[in-house]
Amino acid sequence: MFARRIYMHLKPNSVTEFTQRLEKDILPLLRKQKGFQDEITFVGQSGAEAFAISLWDKAENAEAYNRGTYPEVTKILATVVEGPAQVETFNVVNSTFHKIAAAVAV
């Protein structure tokens, strides 16, 4: 399993719109992507920052999303996000929501 973590600075007073865009526009796009497994989104208590973790079956599918659909997602969020989002990728080694058997390299 593979994860993408996206960190964003939100514009003032935009949490409600951010949440609505996520529910109505972004999640439906993600659900159509090959290999998409889950999305978890967090908003800081101040409402000034957010981050999202998307889980994918393998890195290739997350990379295909990054090249193909993610630019559309950034356009959808442009009215609520300040500046560029920071994207990082990770191999998932454990999840209590998903059964993952990770091989540990010695």
GUPAZA-482526 format. One line per 8 residues: for each residue y negated, z, x negated of N, C-alpha, C. Coordinates in nm, 3 decimals. Atoms other than C-alpha are relative to their C-alpha. Layout:
Y/Z/X/Y/Z/X/Y/Z/X ~ ...
END
This chain:
0.117/0.000/-0.085/0.000/0.000/0.000/-0.124/0.000/-0.089 ~ 0.123/0.021/0.076/-0.354/-0.075/-0.113/-0.118/0.045/0.084 ~ 0.118/-0.049/-0.073/-0.694/0.071/-0.021/-0.128/-0.057/-0.057 ~ 0.137/0.036/0.037/-1.054/-0.044/-0.025/-0.090/0.112/0.048 ~ 0.097/-0.102/-0.039/-1.325/0.222/-0.026/-0.139/-0.061/-0.011 ~ 0.134/0.057/-0.006/-1.674/0.116/0.077/-0.099/0.112/0.027 ~ 0.104/-0.103/-0.013/-1.975/0.346/0.030/-0.131/-0.067/0.037 ~ 0.122/0.062/-0.050/-2.297/0.271/0.219/-0.109/0.105/0.023
0.116/-0.079/-0.039/-2.647/0.418/0.254/-0.046/-0.053/0.135 ~ 0.043/0.042/-0.133/-2.744/0.411/0.620/-0.151/0.011/0.015 ~ 0.142/-0.008/-0.033/-3.093/0.341/0.746/-0.022/0.121/0.090 ~ 0.028/-0.117/-0.083/-3.265/0.635/0.918/0.032/-0.025/0.148 ~ -0.031/0.002/-0.144/-3.143/0.708/1.271/0.087/-0.118/0.043 ~ -0.083/0.117/-0.032/-2.879/0.434/1.262/0.147/0.032/0.025 ~ -0.142/-0.036/-0.014/-2.554/0.630/1.305/0.059/-0.054/0.130 ~ -0.052/0.048/-0.128/-2.515/0.538/1.672/0.026/-0.150/-0.004
-0.017/0.145/0.010/-2.568/0.167/1.607/0.111/-0.035/-0.099 ~ -0.107/0.021/0.099/-2.343/0.183/1.298/0.136/0.017/0.067 ~ -0.127/-0.028/-0.067/-2.064/0.335/1.507/0.033/-0.108/0.103 ~ -0.022/0.104/-0.100/-2.108/0.080/1.785/0.041/-0.132/-0.064 ~ -0.035/0.124/0.069/-2.098/-0.214/1.544/0.141/0.008/-0.057 ~ -0.135/-0.019/0.053/-1.787/-0.072/1.383/0.104/-0.020/0.110 ~ -0.096/0.006/-0.111/-1.607/-0.032/1.716/0.007/-0.139/0.064 ~ 0.004/0.124/-0.076/-1.719/-0.356/1.883/0.018/-0.126/-0.083
0.002/0.122/0.081/-1.749/-0.601/1.594/0.096/0.001/-0.119 ~ -0.074/-0.002/0.126/-1.580/-0.489/1.274/0.149/0.028/0.018 ~ -0.142/-0.031/-0.019/-1.255/-0.329/1.389/0.078/-0.117/0.060 ~ -0.073/0.118/-0.048/-1.159/-0.636/1.596/0.024/-0.105/-0.110 ~ -0.019/0.092/0.113/-1.213/-0.851/1.284/0.110/0.049/-0.094 ~ -0.102/-0.056/0.090/-1.004/-0.618/1.070/0.140/-0.015/0.059 ~ -0.132/0.007/-0.065/-0.719/-0.612/1.322/0.060/-0.140/-0.005 ~ -0.049/0.138/0.008/-0.692/-0.992/1.292/0.044/-0.038/-0.142
-0.027/0.034/0.139/-0.651/-0.979/0.913/0.146/0.025/-0.036 ~ -0.137/-0.014/0.047/-0.310/-1.033/0.760/0.011/0.122/-0.092 ~ -0.026/-0.115/0.085/-0.179/-0.709/0.610/-0.084/0.122/0.028 ~ 0.082/-0.116/-0.031/-0.442/-0.479/0.761/0.085/0.108/0.066 ~ -0.078/-0.112/-0.052/-0.296/-0.134/0.835/-0.083/0.102/0.077 ~ 0.078/-0.108/-0.061/-0.572/0.114/0.918/-0.140/0.002/-0.059 ~ 0.138/-0.019/0.045/-0.942/0.196/0.887/-0.041/0.142/0.036 ~ 0.053/-0.134/-0.022/-1.093/0.543/0.850/-0.144/-0.002/-0.049
0.141/0.005/0.035/-1.472/0.575/0.853/-0.061/0.139/0.013 ~ 0.064/-0.131/0.007/-1.680/0.880/0.763/-0.151/-0.017/-0.006 ~ 0.145/-0.003/0.008/-2.049/0.956/0.815/-0.040/0.140/-0.042 ~ 0.048/-0.130/0.047/-2.225/1.236/0.626/-0.076/0.074/0.109 ~ 0.066/-0.081/-0.101/-2.372/1.521/0.825/-0.147/-0.033/0.017 ~ 0.142/0.037/-0.009/-2.724/1.405/0.744/-0.021/-0.135/0.067 ~ 0.011/0.133/-0.058/-2.648/1.058/0.879/-0.055/-0.104/-0.096 ~ 0.059/0.091/0.098/-2.779/0.901/0.559/0.102/-0.081/-0.079
-0.102/0.071/0.077/-2.449/0.789/0.410/0.129/-0.009/0.079 ~ -0.129/0.020/-0.065/-2.113/0.660/0.520/0.095/-0.061/-0.102 ~ -0.098/0.074/0.077/-1.792/0.548/0.362/0.120/-0.028/0.087 ~ -0.115/0.044/-0.077/-1.489/0.369/0.492/0.115/-0.028/-0.095 ~ -0.121/0.031/0.075/-1.134/0.340/0.369/0.085/-0.089/0.089 ~ -0.093/0.088/-0.072/-0.927/0.044/0.481/0.129/-0.005/-0.079 ~ -0.133/0.002/0.061/-0.555/0.039/0.414/0.066/-0.134/0.029 ~ -0.060/0.133/-0.005/-0.364/-0.281/0.345/0.143/0.006/-0.051
-0.139/0.001/0.044/0.001/-0.368/0.296/0.012/-0.034/-0.148 ~ 0.000/0.034/0.143/-0.075/-0.524/-0.043/-0.136/-0.051/-0.043 ~ 0.129/0.034/0.057/-0.363/-0.605/-0.273/-0.042/-0.142/0.033 ~ 0.033/0.140/-0.026/-0.346/-0.981/-0.211/-0.067/-0.018/0.135 ~ 0.059/0.013/-0.133/-0.425/-0.939/0.158/-0.139/0.063/0.006 ~ 0.133/-0.062/0.006/-0.716/-0.702/0.089/-0.097/-0.091/-0.074 ~ 0.085/0.092/0.075/-0.851/-0.950/-0.166/-0.037/-0.123/0.083 ~ 0.028/0.114/-0.088/-0.821/-1.236/0.085/-0.106/0.039/0.103
0.102/-0.050/-0.093/-1.020/-1.027/0.336/-0.135/0.009/-0.070 ~ 0.123/-0.016/0.076/-1.279/-0.951/0.067/-0.070/-0.135/-0.021 ~ 0.056/0.133/0.023/-1.329/-1.322/-0.005/-0.038/-0.070/0.130 ~ 0.019/0.078/-0.121/-1.308/-1.449/0.352/-0.084/0.066/0.108 ~ 0.063/-0.063/-0.116/-1.419/-1.200/0.619/-0.104/0.105/-0.037 ~ 0.093/-0.108/0.036/-1.601/-0.922/0.432/-0.146/-0.045/-0.003 ~ 0.140/0.043/-0.007/-1.921/-1.130/0.388/-0.055/0.001/0.143 ~ 0.042/-0.006/-0.140/-1.935/-1.156/0.769/-0.026/0.146/0.042
0.017/-0.142/-0.031/-1.895/-0.777/0.794/-0.132/0.051/-0.057 ~ 0.127/-0.044/0.058/-2.188/-0.722/0.558/-0.119/-0.051/0.081 ~ 0.106/0.052/-0.086/-2.402/-0.944/0.782/-0.012/0.082/0.129 ~ 0.000/-0.080/-0.123/-2.301/-0.744/1.090/-0.067/0.135/-0.025 ~ 0.054/-0.133/0.032/-2.401/-0.419/0.916/-0.140/-0.004/-0.061 ~ 0.129/0.012/0.070/-2.724/-0.552/0.762/-0.113/0.076/0.068 ~ 0.108/-0.069/-0.070/-2.942/-0.393/1.030/0.010/0.152/-0.010 ~ -0.018/-0.146/0.006/-2.800/-0.043/0.968/0.025/0.053/-0.141
-0.031/-0.041/0.137/-2.720/-0.037/0.595/-0.114/-0.039/-0.093 ~ 0.103/0.027/0.100/-2.976/-0.009/0.314/0.066/-0.040/-0.131 ~ -0.052/0.045/0.128/-2.896/-0.206/0.002/0.145/-0.043/0.008 ~ -0.139/0.045/0.001/-2.558/-0.338/-0.104/0.097/0.117/0.005 ~ -0.106/-0.100/-0.004/-2.243/-0.142/-0.028/0.076/-0.003/-0.133 ~ -0.081/-0.010/0.122/-2.031/-0.021/-0.319/0.147/-0.004/0.042 ~ -0.140/0.018/-0.036/-1.670/-0.138/-0.297/0.087/0.033/-0.121 ~ -0.099/-0.032/0.102/-1.381/0.007/-0.496/0.138/-0.019/0.060
-0.136/0.021/-0.048/-1.009/-0.062/-0.473/0.096/0.095/-0.071 ~ -0.096/-0.098/0.049/-0.709/0.164/-0.522/0.141/-0.036/0.046 ~ -0.138/-0.001/-0.046/-0.332/0.167/-0.509/0.022/0.132/0.073 ~ -0.028/-0.122/-0.075/-0.218/0.418/-0.246/0.134/0.054/-0.048 ~ -0.124/-0.061/0.047/0.039/0.659/-0.383/0.056/0.103/0.098 ~ -0.049/-0.096/-0.099/0.061/0.900/-0.089/-0.086/-0.008/0.125 ~ 0.069/-0.006/-0.128/-0.030/0.914/0.278/0.088/0.076/0.098 ~ -0.078/-0.072/-0.101/0.077/1.158/0.547/0.010/-0.081/0.129
-0.004/0.086/-0.118/0.005/0.889/0.810/0.100/-0.114/-0.015 ~ -0.090/0.112/0.027/0.220/0.623/0.646/0.110/0.048/-0.093 ~ -0.110/-0.036/0.090/0.558/0.654/0.480/-0.006/-0.093/-0.120 ~ 0.019/0.079/0.122/0.500/0.540/0.126/0.093/0.054/-0.108 ~ -0.084/-0.038/0.113/0.753/0.546/-0.154/-0.062/-0.066/-0.123 ~ 0.069/0.055/0.116/0.544/0.500/-0.466/0.085/0.020/-0.124 ~ -0.068/-0.009/0.128/0.715/0.423/-0.791/-0.099/0.050/-0.104 ~ 0.087/-0.058/0.102/0.566/0.637/-1.064/0.042/-0.051/-0.136
-0.028/0.050/0.134/0.541/0.472/-1.403/-0.005/0.115/-0.099 ~ -0.005/-0.107/0.100/0.636/0.697/-1.690/-0.065/-0.044/-0.127
END
